[in-house]
Amino acid sequence: MKYWLDTDHFPTNDIWIAAIARAHRLTLVTNDEQFKYIDGVTLESWLE
């Protein structure tokens, strides 16, 4: 995750969304591929 924060590839609001999902052990339903780079966040695509 540090790479994304250091290089400004990850919007601030998305960082907050990922942090809340991770802190509460929630599944993040999204089609945004960049969330896969954050350890500890479970993802599910809303398109499948």
N, C-alpha and C positions, 0 to 999 in steps of 0.2 A: 504494500500500500504506500510505502514511503516514496517509491518512484513516481506514482501518480500525483502525490501531494507536492513533490519537489519540482515537477516539470509542468504543473498547471494543466494537465490533461483531464483533470477530473473537476467538474463544477462543484462549488462549495455546497450547494443544496443537496447534491447527490452524496457528498461525504456525510452530511447530517443524516440523510435517509439510511445510508449503509450503517452508520454508527448506532442508530436507534434499533435497526433490525438485528444487528449483532448483539447489542447489549441485552435485548429482550428475547434473544434466540428465536426470532421470527423468520418465516420464509418470505423473501422479497420477491414479489411477482412483478416482473418487468421483461421488456424485450431489449433492454439496454445491455449490450455485450460487455461494457467496461466494468460492470459490477463483478464479473468473474475474477478480476484481479485482486479482490479484497478477501483475505483469509477470514474464515469464520462466518461468512454470510451464505446462507442457503438460498439458492435461486430457483425460480420456476418461471418459465416463459408463459405469458398470457396468450400467445399465438398458438400454442399446441393444445 
